[in-house]
Amino acid sequence: MRLRTLFLLNTIVALLFALGFLLMPGVLLDLFGFINNAGAKLLGRLIGVELLVGGLITLLSRDSRDSNVLQAIILANLIASVVGFVVSLGGMLSGAMGLMGWLIVATYLLLSLGFGYFQVIGPRRRLLSSVR
């Protein structure tokens, strides 16, 4: 997988969830088995704003050739996706989310593996060539 592809995948996931939480938070709260009240909807919309930021960062930097910027974005996304995986897995194991919560767990796991590859395993000298 190329870095540009991973950035676009992250963008798609983040923007889809962002739009969902911003435009119809109640539907997503119900879908994932959360309490659906005014406070939860507000929190969902605020989460949507943060997902919007993350998605736009990877969208707008997908063609960057600055290796320092790319490494910072990769590391930030790796940390966020690993933390998201741990938190969502804990949520599933505690029963806080419904069956669809496994989609969140799997998404964070896949993003963690992708960003982990480019941070740890992937050849750093090929970082810029993988953007093209």
SENU-106020 format. One record per residue: x, y, z of N, C-alpha, C in turn. Coordinates in steps of 0.2 Angstrom, whole numbers, padded with zeros to 4 digits, always signed. Atoms other than C-alpha are relative to their C-alpha. Last residue first. Layout:
N
XYZXYZXYZ/...
***
This chain:
132
+0002-0001+0008+0016+0048-0028-0005-0005-0002/+0006-0005+0001+0016+0047-0009-0002+0001-0007/+0006+0003-0001+0026+0031-0008-0006+0005-0001/+0002+0004+0006+0041+0039-0016-0007-0003+0000/+0002-0005+0005+0042+0051-0002-0002-0003-0006/+0006-0003-0002+0042+0037+0011-0002+0005-0005/+0005+0000+0005+0055+0027+0002-0007+0003+0001/-0002-0004+0006+0069+0032+0012-0004-0001-0005/+0001-0007-0001+0059+0027+0028+0003+0004-0007/-0006-0003+0001+0057+0009+0023-0001+0008+0000/-0001-0003+0007+0041+0003+0030+0007+0004+0000/-0003+0005+0004+0042-0006+0047+0002+0002-0007/-0005+0004-0003+0040+0007+0060+0003-0005-0005/-0004-0002-0005+0031+0022+0055+0006-0004+0002/-0004-0005+0003+0024+0017+0038+0005+0004+0005/-0004+0002+0006+0019+0000+0044+0004+0006-0002/-0006+0004-0003+0012+0007+0060+0005-0002-0005/-0005-0005-0002+0001+0019+0050+0006-0003+0004/-0002-0003+0006-0007+0004+0041+0005+0006+0002/-0004+0004+0004-0008-0007+0056+0003+0004-0006/-0006+0001-0004-0016+0006+0067+0006-0004-0004/-0004-0007+0000-0028+0011+0053+0007-0001+0004/-0003+0000+0007-0033-0008+0052+0004+0007-0001/-0005+0005+0000-0035-0009+0071+0003+0000-0007/-0006-0002-0004-0045+0007+0072+0006-0005-0001/-0002-0006+0004-0057+0001+0058+0006+0003+0004/-0003+0002+0006-0059-0016+0066+0003+0006-0004/-0006+0004-0002-0063-0009+0083+0004-0002-0006/-0005-0005-0002-0075+0004+0075+0006-0003+0003/-0002-0004+0006-0084-0010+0065+0005+0005+0002/-0006+0004+0003-0084-0021+0081+0002+0004-0006/-0006-0003-0002-0096-0007+0088+0007-0004-0002/-0003-0005+0005-0109-0013+0077+0006+0003+0002/-0004+0004+0004-0113-0027+0090+0004+0004-0006/+0003+0005+0003-0118-0014+0102+0004-0004-0004/+0002-0001+0007-0107-0003+0113-0004-0007-0003/+0002-0007+0001-0104-0001+0131-0003+0001-0007/+0007+0000+0002-0104-0020+0134-0002+0007-0001/+0004-0002-0006-0087-0019+0144-0008+0000-0002/-0001+0005-0005-0078-0029+0130-0004+0001+0007/+0003+0006+0002-0084-0018+0117+0000-0005+0005/+0007-0001+0000-0080-0002+0126-0004-0006-0002/+0003+0000-0007-0063-0009+0130-0007+0001+0000/+0000+0007-0002-0060-0013+0112-0003-0001+0007/+0006+0004+0003-0065+0004+0107-0001-0007+0002/+0006-0003-0003-0053+0012+0120-0006-0003-0003/+0000+0002-0007-0038+0001+0114-0007+0002+0004/+0001+0008+0000-0042+0003+0096-0001-0002+0007/+0007+0002+0002-0044+0022+0098-0002-0007+0000/+0005-0002-0005-0028+0023+0107-0007-0001-0001/-0001+0005-0005-0019+0014+0093-0004+0001+0007/+0004+0006+0002-0028+0025+0080+0002-0006+0005/+0008-0001-0001-0023+0041+0089-0003-0007-0002/+0002-0001-0007-0005+0036+0091-0007+0000+0001/-0001+0006-0003-0003+0030+0073-0002+0000+0008/+0006+0005+0002-0012+0045+0067+0001-0007+0003/+0006-0002-0003+0000+0057+0076-0006-0005-0001/-0001+0001-0007+0015+0047+0070-0006+0002+0004/+0000+0007-0001+0010+0047+0052+0000-0002+0008/+0007+0002+0001+0006+0066+0053-0001-0008+0001/+0004-0003-0005+0023+0070+0060-0008-0003+0000/-0002+0004-0006+0032+0058+0048-0004+0002+0006/+0003+0006+0000+0023+0067+0034+0001-0005+0006/+0008-0001-0001+0027+0084+0040-0003-0007-0001/+0001-0002-0007+0046+0079+0042-0008+0001+0001/-0001+0006-0004+0046+0070+0025-0001+0002+0007/-0004-0002-0005+0040+0086+0015+0000-0006+0005/-0006+0003+0001+0033+0079-0001+0005+0002+0005/-0006-0003-0003+0015+0082+0002+0006-0004-0001/-0005-0001+0006+0003+0074-0010+0006+0004+0003/-0001+0006+0003-0009+0067+0004+0005+0000-0006/-0007+0002+0000-0007+0082+0015+0002-0006-0004/-0004-0006+0003-0024+0090+0011+0007-0001+0000/+0002-0002+0007-0034+0074+0013+0005+0005-0003/-0003+0005+0005-0024+0068+0028-0002+0001-0007/-0007+0000+0000-0027+0084+0037+0003-0005-0005/-0003-0005+0004-0045+0085+0031+0007+0001+0000/+0001+0002+0007-0049+0068+0038+0002+0006-0004/-0004+0005+0002-0042+0073+0055+0000-0002-0007/-0007-0002+0000-0051+0089+0056+0005-0005-0002/-0001-0004+0006-0067+0082+0051+0007+0003+0000/-0001+0005+0006-0065+0068+0064+0000+0004-0006/-0007+0002+0000-0063+0082+0077+0001-0005-0005/-0005-0006+0002-0079+0091+0071+0007-0003+0001/+0000-0001+0008-0089+0074+0071+0005+0006-0002/-0005+0005+0003-0083+0071+0089+0000+0001-0007/-0007-0003-0002-0091+0088+0094+0005-0005-0003/-0002-0005+0004-0107+0082+0085+0007+0003+0001/-0001+0003+0007-0107+0066+0094+0002+0005-0005/-0007+0003+0000-0105+0075+0111+0002-0003-0007/-0005-0005+0000-0120+0086+0106+0007-0003+0000/+0000-0003+0007-0130+0071+0102+0005+0005-0001/-0004+0005+0004-0125+0062+0118+0000+0003-0007/-0007-0001-0002-0131+0078+0128+0004-0005-0004/-0002-0006+0002-0148+0078+0119+0008+0001+0001/+0003-0006-0003-0151+0060+0121+0003+0006-0002/+0001-0005+0005-0147+0044+0112-0005+0005+0003/+0006-0003-0003-0139+0031+0124-0001+0006-0005/-0001-0005-0006-0126+0022+0114-0007+0003+0002/+0002+0003-0006-0129+0005+0104+0001+0005+0006/-0006+0003-0004-0118+0008+0089-0002-0001+0007/-0003+0005+0004-0133+0011+0077+0005-0004+0004/+0004+0006+0000-0143+0021+0090+0004-0006-0004/+0001+0002-0007-0129+0033+0092-0004-0006+0001/-0006+0003-0001-0126+0034+0073+0000-0003+0007/+0000+0006+0004-0144+0038+0070+0006-0004+0002/+0005+0005-0003-0145+0051+0084+0000-0007-0004/-0003+0003-0005-0129+0060+0077-0005-0006+0004/+0005+0005-0003-0137+0063+0060+0003-0004+0006/+0007-0001+0003-0129+0078+0052-0005-0004+0003/+0002-0007+0001-0113+0081+0062-0007+0000-0002/+0000-0003-0007-0110+0063+0068-0003+0007+0000/+0006+0003-0004-0114+0056+0051-0001+0003+0007/+0006-0002+0003-0103+0069+0042-0006-0004+0004/+0001-0008-0002-0089+0066+0054-0006+0002-0003/+0003-0001-0007-0091+0047+0052-0001+0007+0002/+0007+0003+0000-0090+0048+0033-0003+0000+0007/+0005-0005+0002-0076+0061+0034-0007-0003+0000/+0001-0005-0004-0065+0050+0045-0006+0005-0002/+0003+0003-0006-0067+0034+0035-0002+0006+0005/+0007+0002+0001-0064+0043+0019-0004-0002+0006/+0004-0006+0001-0049+0053+0025-0007-0002-0001/+0001-0004-0007-0041+0038+0033-0005+0006-0001/+0005+0005-0003-0043+0028+0016-0002+0004+0007/+0007+0000+0003-0036+0043+0007-0005-0004+0004/+0003-0006-0002-0021+0044+0019-0007+0001-0003/+0002+0000-0007-0018+0026+0017-0003+0006+0002/+0006+0004-0001-0018+0027-0002-0003+0000+0007/+0006-0004+0003-0006+0042-0002-0007-0004+0001/+0002-0004-0005+0006+0031+0009-0006+0004-0002/-0004-0006+0000+0006+0017-0004-0003+0005+0006/+0004-0006+0000+0000+0000+0000+0004+0006+0000/
***
